[in-house]
Amino acid sequence: MIRVCEQHDMETIFIIINDAAAAYENAIPNDCYHTPYMSLEELKSEVNDGVLFWGYESEGELLGVMGIQDKGDVALIRHAYVRTKRRGEGIGGQLLRSIVSQTDKTILIGTWEAAAWAISFYEREGFRVVTSEDKELLLRKYWKVSTRQIETSVVLCNNVYIT
């Protein structure tokens, strides 16, 4: 079942994000990876900044999460993670398709350039990597990320996006 995550899910969301983000440890630049990958305070800050988390739940256990953030003319997919032990079961795809079906807006997704598995997942779901020039403009306009993260990330889009 896919459902909106509630305040009482915050600790579980935190656990899922940090469990799944371990995959980045040897893939992204060392100066961008830290443990925990996202602190509970950062997670709460993201929610306070408008990220609405949806979760995939089975037998009472939250197995994956994905956030969406409305940015006016576009929506951002934020913090998409599935528990390591449950990857490859289609949970991420179900979450993404559910969220995409809820908006007519162009959807943008930012991820690490070295995370080939994530990029491949989004491409299988119909998203396309934008040009380097558009990536930089989009990351600066819609995200709050460091220059280093801009240098080492990609942005994917589900529509033709003209900056």
URMO-V245988 format. One record per pair of residues at least 6 apart in sequence whose C-alpha atoms are under 7 Angstrom apart, sorted by sequence separation. I is the first residue (numbers start at 1). J is the second residue. D is the distance in whole Angstrom. If there is no record, write none. Layout:
i = {I/I}
j = {J/J}
d = {D/D}
//
This chain:
i = {56/57/69/70/55/56/68/69/25/56/68/69/55/56/68/69/55/67/68/82/54/55/67/139/53/54/66/67/53/54/66/67/53/66/136/52/53/65/66/21/51/52/65/51/52/64/65/18/51/64/18/50/63/64/135/18/63/135/129/130/14/129/130/64/129/130/64/128/129/66/127/128/134/75/77/127/128/74/75/76/77/127/73/74/75/76/77/126/74/75/76/56/56/113/112/113/112/113/111/112/110/111/110/111/110/109/110/108/109/5/16/108/109/4/5/108/4/5/107/108/3/4/107/2/3/13/106/2/3/106/2/1/2/1/1/20/20/20/17/19/20/16/19/16/16/71/28/28/27/27/2}
j = {62/63/75/76/62/63/75/76/33/64/76/77/64/65/77/78/65/77/78/92/65/66/78/150/65/66/78/79/66/67/79/80/67/80/150/67/68/80/81/37/67/68/81/68/69/81/82/36/69/82/37/69/82/83/154/38/83/155/154/155/40/155/156/91/156/157/92/156/157/95/156/157/163/105/107/157/158/105/106/107/108/158/105/106/107/108/109/158/107/108/109/91/95/152/152/153/153/154/153/154/153/154/154/155/155/155/156/155/156/53/64/156/157/53/54/157/54/55/157/158/54/55/158/54/55/65/158/55/56/159/56/56/57/57/58/81/82/83/81/83/84/81/84/82/83/142/112/114/114/115/95}
d = {6/6/6/6/6/6/7/5/6/5/5/7/6/6/5/7/4/6/6/7/6/6/5/7/6/5/6/6/5/6/6/7/4/4/6/5/7/6/6/6/6/5/5/5/6/6/6/6/5/4/6/6/6/6/6/7/6/5/7/6/6/6/6/7/4/7/7/5/6/7/6/5/6/6/7/5/6/5/6/6/6/4/7/5/5/5/5/6/6/6/6/7/7/6/6/5/4/5/6/6/7/6/6/7/4/5/6/7/5/5/7/6/6/6/5/5/4/6/6/7/6/6/6/7/5/7/6/6/7/6/5/6/6/5/6/6/6/6/6/6/5/7/7/7/5/7/7/6/6/6/7}
//
